[in-house]
Structure formats: structure tokens, C-alpha cells
Amino acid sequence: MSQLQRATSTPRPSITPPVDIFESDEEYRVTADLPGVRSEDLRLDLERGELTLVAERKLGRESEPLSAERQDGDFRRVFRIPDEVDATQVEASFDDGVLHIRLPKSARVRPRRIEVNTVS
């Protein structure tokens, strides 16, 4: 890399999005805040027991601001997924900058009540 390229290239900041994680008997749910991200700039991958969230925020400012606290950047977060998650049933939705991920547990690991029959 030339000195000119080094002087003019600025690395994009990496942003760790805040998340809430919930667990019930049937599923795990993850909610992530991704302000300023468009759905087409969002990717979610599930591979080898890891859920990877990658998103890009492009602010597209029309002019130079007087003060700029928000910045373009890449969101990235990786979650280790428990073995009991049924990877074929994972669902995600994105609305108003909030990502909702549903990770259902496999039926074989969900708690269940076993009926006890009376033998007469």
C-alpha cells in the first residue's frame, strides 16, 4: 500500500449492537438495535453453531455537519447457539431499526409432561 493510500484510507468503525436475549421453554429470542440500517444492508448467517449478525450503516449526509456524533459503520455480533436450537426453524424480522430473531428449540429437548396411566 502506498503512503498516499495509507494517509487517505480511514477504517470504518465497527459497532457492537446492543441486544436483549430471552429464553422460554420453546425458544430463544434475540432483539438487536440497529439504528440507521436498511434491511438490504443486513445479513444474518447461522453456521457451525454460530449466529453472525452483520450490518452496514450508511448515513449519506447531504452536507458537512457542524457537529457529528453519529457515524457510518459496520455492525457485527456473533452468538454461540446452543445445540438444542432447531436451525431449520430460525426466523428473523426487521422493523424500524430493530431486528427480532426467533430460535426455536428442538421438540426433543423441550420440557413436556408425561401422562401417567392407572393400571387396574
C-alpha positions in Angstrom: 0.0 0.0 0.0 1.4 3.4 -0.9 1.9 6.2 1.5 -0.9 8.1 -0.2 -3.4 5.2 0.3 -2.4 4.8 3.9 -2.9 8.5 4.6 -6.3 8.7 2.9 -7.9 5.4 3.8 -9.8 5.5 7.1 -11.0 2.3 8.6 -14.8 2.1 9.2 -15.6 1.8 12.8 -17.1 -1.5 14.0 -20.1 -1.1 16.2 -21.3 -3.8 18.6 -25.1 -3.5 18.6 -26.9 -3.8 21.9 -29.1 -6.9 22.3 -31.6 -8.5 24.6 -31.7 -12.3 24.8 -34.7 -14.1 26.2 -35.3 -17.8 26.8 -38.5 -19.8 27.3 -39.2 -23.5 27.3 -39.9 -23.3 23.5 -37.4 -20.9 22.1 -34.6 -18.3 22.4 -35.4 -14.7 21.2 -32.8 -12.1 20.4 -33.6 -8.4 19.8 -30.9 -6.1 18.4 -31.0 -2.4 17.9 -29.6 -1.4 14.5 -30.4 2.3 14.1 -29.9 3.8 10.7 -29.5 0.3 9.0 -31.6 -0.6 5.9 -32.9 -4.2 5.6 -30.9 -4.6 2.4 -27.7 -3.8 4.3 -28.3 -6.5 6.9 -27.1 -10.1 6.9 -27.7 -13.0 9.3 -25.9 -16.3 9.0 -26.2 -19.5 11.0 -23.2 -21.8 10.5 -21.4 -24.3 12.7 -23.3 -23.4 15.8 -22.8 -19.6 15.5 -25.3 -16.9 14.6 -23.5 -14.0 12.9 -25.2 -10.6 12.5 -23.5 -8.2 10.1 -25.0 -4.8 9.1 -23.8 -1.6 7.5 -25.0 1.8 8.3 -24.6 4.5 5.6 -25.7 7.9 6.8 -25.5 9.6 3.4 -25.2 13.1 4.7 -26.1 15.9 2.3 -23.6 18.4 3.6 -20.8 18.6 6.3 -22.5 18.8 9.7 -21.4 21.4 12.4 -21.2 18.5 14.9 -21.2 14.8 14.0 -21.6 12.2 16.8 -23.2 9.6 14.5 -21.1 7.9 12.0 -21.1 5.4 9.2 -20.1 2.0 10.4 -20.4 -1.8 10.4 -22.4 -3.6 13.0 -21.1 -7.1 13.9 -22.1 -9.6 16.6 -21.6 -13.3 16.9 -23.6 -15.6 19.2 -22.8 -19.2 20.1 -26.1 -21.1 19.5 -27.0 -24.0 21.9 -27.3 -27.4 20.4 -31.0 -27.6 21.2 -31.9 -24.9 18.7 -33.6 -26.3 15.6 -31.6 -24.4 12.9 -34.1 -25.2 10.2 -36.8 -23.2 12.0 -34.9 -20.0 12.8 -36.8 -16.8 11.8 -35.9 -13.1 11.7 -37.8 -9.9 11.1 -36.6 -6.3 10.9 -38.8 -3.3 11.7 -37.9 0.4 12.4 -34.2 -0.4 13.1 -34.9 -3.3 15.4 -34.0 -6.9 14.5 -36.0 -9.7 16.1 -34.6 -13.3 15.8 -36.6 -16.4 16.9 -34.6 -19.5 17.6 -36.9 -22.4 18.4 -35.7 -25.3 20.5 -35.9 -28.7 19.0 -39.0 -30.7 20.1 -36.8 -33.4 21.5 -35.3 -31.1 24.2 -38.5 -29.1 25.1 -39.9 -30.0 28.5 -43.1 -32.0 28.3 -45.5 -33.5 30.7 -45.9 -37.3 30.6 -49.3 -38.6 31.4 -49.3 -41.4 33.9 -51.9 -44.1 33.2 -53.5 -46.0 36.0 -53.3 -49.8 35.7 -56.4 -51.5 37.1 
